[in-house]
Amino acid sequence: MNWVHALCYFLGGLFLTNAVPHFVSGVTGRPFQSPFAKPPGKGLSSSVVNVLWGFANGVIAWLLLLRVGRFDPRAACCMAPFAVGVLLIGLQLSVSFGRFHGGNLTDRP
């Protein structure tokens, strides 16, 4: 595996993880932050916008993971960059969205 494949698997982890909160919020009918809200990333977008944004992120993840190289979930060389991408964006999203949904314990009085 070359560095381009590793980068694509890392980015695939980012996009797949970002797809989850948007798609889940959308299909449950709840508004949620998105880049299309005003202000971007802080305001709420409709559930339909979030379903579309989550789906788009899922498609990008699919393209990066399954259409570039030969992603093998049993191979550590494939899973390591993917897992790092999942972990890093997961931590970043937890802090970002936690500000708006009460998930950051340090922000509480």
Buried (B, 14 or more C-beta within 10 A) or exposed (E): BEEEBBBBBBBBBBBBBBBBBBBBBBEEEEBBBBEBBEEEEEEBBBBEBBBBBBBBBBEBBBBBBEEBBEBEEEEEEBBEBBBBBBEBBBEEBBEBBBEBEEEBEEEEE
